[in-house]
Amino acid sequence: MRPGWLAALLAWAIGCGMVGAQTPAEWRQIGLARRGQGDWPGAIAALEMATTQEPQNPTSYVLLGWTQHLAGQSAPAARSLWQAIARQPTHVEAFQALGIVYLVRGEVTPAIWSHLWAAVLNPQGEIAPYNLSLAYHGKGCRPWLWPTVGGRQRWSPKILTPGWLWPWPTTKMAIRRRRARLYKRHVNSNKASTIRGFVERI
């Protein structure tokens, strides 16, 4: 970041009432608060200040990258997330966010590898396997019906993974955990009358 731009950014932040922020953690909180208000420029500016004050903290870059993604700034988002990965190559959330950025941009192959690596780093997670299924769907895999409780049904892609690609069992475990939650919700629901009704939905 150029010094002139940093000075202008700081001046803008002071003018917006951000003068109370002194630490990177405070800048991150301001950024999240402004993001929640839909103030994308304010959120990005605050999170950029956090990365400037604490350049080795990958969390700031992940928050910045995801905020840029939500603001429609895909290229800066990818750069910020790669900055996080450069500082912590095992940062699961960074790879998950990066995979989503690539997927939204239509870059399916890097999206697959990003989510694949996130699944390797966190085998018990559900986000990476699900998004990996979306990425495989982008490659033209035949979809299958992933049901939800409540009468609504949503299409989710089928993983057509070769035997040497191990995320297949990881994805199956994610599906099983999801179905277990759906079953529990079904049993606890007033609308749930029989186990057979749940099985028919599955």
N, C-alpha and C positions, 0 to 999 in steps of 0.2 A: 504494500500500500504506500503510495507516495506521501511524503510529509505534508504537502499542501492539501491533499485530500483529507488527511487525518485531522489537520487543523480545522478545515472547514466542517468536517463531521463533528468535531468536538464543540465548535461554536454552535452548530445546529442543535446538538444535544443539550447544551446549556440553555439555549433559547426555548427548548421544549420542556424545560423543567427537570432535566436529568442530572442537575448539578450535585444532588445528594449521593450519587453513586461513586464509590471510591475503590471498591475491590472488584475483581473479575466475577465473583459470585453474585455481587449486587447487580452488575451489568447483565448477567444472565437472567436474573429474576426480572429485571426491567424488560429485557427482550421477550421473555415468555409472557409477561403481563400485556405488553403491547401486541404481541402476536395473538393473544386471546381476544383482544379488542379489534382485530383486523387491521391494525396499523402496521402494514408490512414494512414501509421505509423505516419507521421508528424501531421496530423489532430487529430488523437487519442491522441498523446502525448500532444499537446497543450490543448486539452479539458480536459485531465486528470489534467493538471496543474491548469486549471480554477476550477475544483472541489476540488483540494487540497487547493487552496488559499481561496475558498469560499464554504465550504462544506455544507452549509445550503441552497444554491441556487438551486432549482430544475431544472431551465432552463439549467444549465451546464450539469446536468446528462441526460436530455432529448437529448440535442445536442450530447453528448458523446454516448449515447445508440443508437441513430439513425445512427451515423457515424459508430459505430461498426457493426450495422446491414448491412449497405451498404458495409462494408468491408468483410462481410461473417462471422463475429464473433457473432453468434446468442446467445450463452450462456452469454458472457460478456455483450452483448446488453441488454438482459433481466435483468441481475443484475443491470445494470446502471439505467434502466427505473424504476425498483422497488425502487431504491434509491431515484429517483425523487418523486415517489408516497408516499414513507415513509415521505418525507419532505412536500409534499402538496398533500393530498389525493383527491383533486378535480382538479388535473391538467389534463385537457382534452387531450392535445397533448401527454402526457405520456401514457395514456390508449390507445389512438389510435395507437401510435407507438408500444406499447407492444402487442396489438392485431395483428398487422401486423407481428411482429417477431414470435409470436406463430403460425400464419397462415402459414407462409413460412416454419416453422419447421414441419408442419403437425399436430400440437397440436390444434385440432379444438375446443375442449370444452373450454380451457382457452382463445382462441381467441374470441369465442362468448361472454364470460362473460366480457372480456376487452372492446370489442366494444359496448356491451350492456350498460356497465357503462358509457362509453364515451357519448353514446346517451342520457342517463339519465341526465348527467351533462350539455349537450348542445343539447337540443331538436331541435334547429333550424339548427344544423349542417347537412352537407351532407356526410362528410367523414365516420363517424361511421356507419350510416345506410347502405351505399354502401358496406363497408367492412364487415359489419354484414351479408349482403346478400351473400357475398363470403364465409363466414364461414358456413352459413347454407347450401350453396351448397356443402361444404365439408362433410356435414352430409348426402348427398344424396338427397337433395331436387330437384325436377324437375325444370330444367331451363326454362326461358322464354326469348323472344327476346327483348332486350332493344335497340331500333334503334338509329342511329346517322344520322345527316344531312351530305350530301355529297356522298351518295350512298353506304357508308360502313356500315356494320351492325356488331354488337358485341353481343355476348351472355353474359347475366348476369343472375344470379340465381333468382328464384322466392322465396319470403319469405313465407314459410308455417308455420306461427306462431300461436300457440294456442291462444284462446281468452284472456287468462290471461296474456299473454306477450304483454305489451303495445307498443313495438317498431314498430309494424305493422303500425299504423297510422303515426308514425314518418317517416317510410320508404316511405309511400305513399306521404307524403308532400315533401320529398326529390325528389321523382320521378316527382311530379307535377312542382316543381321549375325547375328541369332539362328540362322538356318538354317546359316550358315557355321560357327558354333561347333558346332552339332549335328553337321554333317558331319565336322568334324575329330575330335570326340569319337567319332563312329561309326567312323571309320577306325582310330582308335587303340585302340578297344575290342576285347577278345578275342572278344566276341560278334559283332562286325561282320565278316561274311564277304564281302559283295558290296556294290557301290555301288547295285545295283538294290534291295536291301533298304532302304537309306536312302531312295531315291527313292519307294518305295512308302509309306513312313511319311509323307513329306511330302505 
